[in-house]
Amino acid sequence: MSRIFVTGGTGFIGRQLTALLLEQGYDVTLLMHHRNYNGPSHPNLSLIRGDIREPSSWEQKLKACDAIIHLAGSISETSLYRYIRYNSEPTQILAEAASRIPRIRQFIFISSLAAAGPSKPGHPLSEYQPANPVSDYGKSKLMAESRLLFSTGDFQKVIIRPPVVYGPGDRSFFKIFHMIHHRIKPVVHHGIQELSLIHVTDLCSMITGLLLNPRLSHDEIFFVNDGTDIHPLKDLFTQLETMMERRAIPVPITRFMMGSTAYLSGLAGTLRGKAPLVNMSKYRELKQAAWCCKSEKILSFLEYRIKYPLEIGLRDTYNWYRRHQWL
């Protein structure tokens, strides 16, 4: 069975992807940096400690691998320079190392819808439209894509651009559950109104479906979602209220409030040298009306049937939060 080199395997998506790869019989070499792997031990799992920016710590192990799945990166930094340092440059370094290893047949990069930029309301993006990122995070991800695609490696390059990813164990989407649990429903009049979403299980299944797939004949970019391109934000909150049996109070949030909070949070983060969750770069994402994409290309190619449409995915996630006493 093929050996897969995985970065970012200790994160929310990476933990579930690593478990699925092992379940499907792959040998996995997992590169860890700051966080430890907290999954069960497995005879086909090899753990190494290292930094992507320092190939000497992992390149020897890479030589025994057939493919790379690159998940590692940063979603919160204080400047474009730091986003490039932790998103763009490591992708280039990893691609350059892979180009020196004839055994590597494929490099799958988990990018982001942020690299493509926002969509227009009612018009989800397709893979064939030009990218127009609005945030520093999105720009760094697009730059990482470009550095991979233009690398000299004689291996197949596959880029996946997920929208919002949620599911058991996710701490980011949990904030929405937490607000509804406490009967608060934010109403944004000049911000995000439409979203594409995907449950982490479906995302991981699509990644493994593309992994060393013999029907892939050239480099590809794929958008992914849960089979529904557009989820209105108000409908999402209504579903959560019904499922959680909570009647939430609408709390208006204006663009001025979002911008002011982002500015002050970013300033405080810069002074402390610690990246805030919301800054002016993030605000440029939040004030867009729609972040939606089409998934027909990947669903058709893989002949994939979504396991977790929104209602089932939200219920699965909510039950996990309750079982683990997050709510």
Helices and strands as residue ranges (DSSP letters): E 3-7, H 12-23, E 27-32, E 45-49, G 55-57, H 59-62, E 67-70, H 80-83, I 84-88, H 89-99, E 106-110, H 113-116, H 136-149, E 156-161, E 164-166, H 174-181, E 184-188, E 194-195, E 197-199, H 200-210, E 220-223, E 231-232, H 233-244, E 249-253, H 255-272, H 280-286, E 290-291, H 296-302, H 310-323
